[in-house]
Amino acid sequence: MYTLYDGHATGGVTVRAALAEIGAPHKIVNVDLGAGEQRSEDFSRINPCQQVPVLVLPDGTILSENIAILMYLADAHTESELAPRCGTVERAQVNRWLSFFAMNIYGPEYLRMRPAFYTTDPTGADGIAAAAAAYLKRHYGIFEAALGGGPYLLNARFSIVDIYIWMLVQWWDDRDQMYRDWPKTTRLVDTVMRRPKIALVHEAHFGKVISGETGHAH
Ligand SMILES: N[C@@H](CCC(=O)N[C@@H](CS)C(=O)NCC(=O)O)C(=O)O
């Protein structure tokens, strides 16, 4: 039995989605980020970074870091086919884009959404948010140009990187610009969120799934 420490609508939705796809028995311990529970002594012992998600494996091993958890789940449950076999070119591409999104989208989204946290100069926050937004747009554009026929990164083959991208795109607030400028990326995300098991996670955390290629998530 896995134990997932997570809050509401956090990056941990990726782990919820992967566990749902696998059908792995698990329990969820809610960490109320709004109430600061991530900074409690008990949770800090589990993850000194005071962040969710954290997955505790059946043997008691504590795994933090979103993409490490996703890779573990895919490799421990190969029958669910959530990632190509290690050592293949397809797997290298999955790892490459997981890494790309973790570095170039996940981190910079925090700069865009919470700029004041990243400066000691209160007058500098708006500039940080604007620079982060420009950086994010550039990198979403790079991904859009790299996507092939879709709908997923590996075309017909769904994998953990698609789950990760689905989660991150929920943080981007200009839906109209996204559908206009990144049609292949939004098609990928629409396809992920309509997978029956992921649709349930999506609705619980982000709102109603709307059918149709151009349906907006919000
Ligand atoms: N590098 C970590 C980052 C995790 C992270 O940023 N988690 C956020 C929720 S999405 C969090 O727990 N924040 C706690 C806080 O804001 O105090 C990962 O990839 O899992």
The ligand as an ORCA input file, in Angstrom:
! r2SCAN-3c Opt
* xyz 0 1
  N      10.733     20.037     -6.531
  C       9.476     19.626     -5.954
  C       8.609     20.870     -5.813
  C       7.329     20.551     -5.085
  C       6.489     21.791     -4.829
  O       6.809     22.903     -5.271
  N       5.387     21.576     -4.105
  C       4.519     22.662     -3.727
  C       3.076     22.344     -4.157
  S       2.907     22.274     -5.917
  C       4.500     22.791     -2.223
  O       4.426     21.818     -1.524
  N       4.592     24.010     -1.706
  C       4.589     24.237     -0.295
  C       4.598     25.675      0.036
  O       4.313     26.472     -0.858
  O       4.851     26.021      1.191
  C       8.805     18.581     -6.846
  O       9.035     18.613     -8.049
  O       8.062     17.726     -6.318
*
